[in-house]
Amino acid sequence: MLCSDEVTTIRKSFPSLEELVFNMLSQGDGTISVSTFFDALQAKGLTLNDPRLKESMDNFRSKHLPQFPERIGDKYLTADEFKDCVQDNIVLIGRALQNKLIIPDFPEFAATIQETFEEAKNNETGELADYIPQLARQDPNAWGVSICTIDGQRCSFGNTSDHFSFQSSSKAPAYALASTLMGSDFVHRHIGFEPSGQSFNALFLNNNNTPHNPMLNSGAIVTAALIKPELTAADRFDFIMSKFREAAGGEYIGFSNATFLSEKKTGFRNFAITYLLQDYNCFPPGADPVDTLELYFQICSLEVNCESASVMAATLANGGICPLTGKKVFESVAVRDTLSLMLSCGMYDFSGQFAFKVGMPAKSGVSGCVMLVVPNIMGIMMWSPLLDNFGNSCRGIQFCQDLVTHFNFHNYDNLRHHSAKKIDPVTQRTHSQATRTMKLLFGAYNGDASALRQYFLQGMDMAESDYDSRTALHLAAAEGHTECVEFLLEKCNVSPDVLDRWGHTPLDDARLFGHTGVVDILENFKARRQEET
């Protein structure tokens, strides 16, 4: 059995995670470019304003980048300086750079999302909602899509920072909040959970004289009555807004007073629904119907953007825990029930078709937003104000339908013996070994030492070869890329003696094409290795 000193010696012989990251991204001169490091993080889907990277970003700003981010590309750090900056968040950084987040090949995934976004952008059908005056003033050309995974990987395309009212998409997190606070059994004493077959604003109750489900206006009004009824109206609104902000990881949640006043002025049908609910004693004891309706209008008038709402969707995808903060916002059972209702009732009268064609929980709103949840993987928020006859975003619907043609996100895509060839972005089962090898060889051919470091950090076998038995070292030597050759030899321990199908070594290639610098590196490495043996 090893003594403690021996254990310590063994541990010291292995590089720390900070050292491993530094070695993979270093310039070869004992320094690392801050911009290269930041680019590597962003390529994996992490944003520099991610709250989980706050300590590291603060260290870079305070210690090395006082004019951050204007001079971000000018700074090079030593190993000790780099370690001092990143050590507080190294676990997340290490997971990202080693491709251990939920979407390993995030750039390729994001490229497919962008293609899908651009295809839907060409859809110019639909009309603005005109029964709420504020919504009729929205930009009909606006179109944005934001994605946040359960590991906080993010990408956005289009008008994703523009603000819009949450409208009926707010019904999903509001129900999750009510169920978290009161419990599902209590909530469903007052609200059913069946599709109604009626319009979302119908003056219609189920056989128990309660609203059919929380995704209808009647059910959402009762849901509002169940959230913190003991508080004053102002405090209830503040509480709901704070919980929504927690679900969004602290990102933008605002309030459109103009939308609220517009809805209150023109919401005659909702007043009628409220009085119907009062007549059938649907509200919990002590609830004031008019105050409750105003709170419902206020919840619908909360403002979000695609970026913040995608985090809320990711919180639902993550079982109620916000991926950016790790804070539990909703109980997992409440989230399960919310997703079930979103799948069956979340897309107005199109819910059945949406469940059939897309097979994922979603909730739309007449401002043009669609909140989509891919359970255990990601949340997506789309926004385009042009609506179809059902009140759903035309571009949003097309994006969702196209999405499941690319990825195996439909609820039943993973059935045994399912033959559809779709991409699984989590396991990347469609990415063959040959594809990964070609990426490695392409990086060596182009002299992209940064790409080689990334592949090595991801655990790739750097000695892989093509059908001609030519390795990355062969290609780097033939093209005269000294930095790549040094990295493959010194860091990856690739053999300089491997033969291609013509019996050539990397040294033969370097000599053939007259790259004397590479010849010297290879000869010196071979001589040093012979001395060591």
ABEGO torsion letter per residue (X at the ends): XBBAAAAAAAAAABBBAAAAAAAAABAGAGBBBAAAAAAAAAAAGBBAABAAAAAAAAAAAAAABAAOAAAAAABBBBAAAAAAAAAAAAAAAAAAAAGABABABAAAAAAAAAAAAAAAAABABEBBBAABAAAAABBAABBBBBBBBAAGBBBBBEBAABBBBAEAAAAAAAAAAAAAAAEAAAAAAABBABBAGBBAABBBBBAAGBBABAABAAAAAAAAAABGAABBAAAAAAAAAAAAAAAAGGBBBBBBAAAAAAAAAABAAAAAAAAAAAAAGABBBGBBAAAAAAAAAAAAABBBBAAAAAAAAAAAAAGGBBAAAGBBABBAAAAAAAAAAAAAAAAEAAAAAAAAAAGBBBBBBAAGBBBBBBBGABBBBBBBABBBAAGBBAAAAAAAAAAAAABBABAAAABBGBABBBBBAAAGAABBAAAAAAAAAAAAAAGBAAAAAAAAAAGBBAABBBAAGBBAAAAAAAAGBAAAAAAAAAAAGBBAABBBAAGBBAAAAAAAAGBAAAAAAAAAAAAAAAAAX
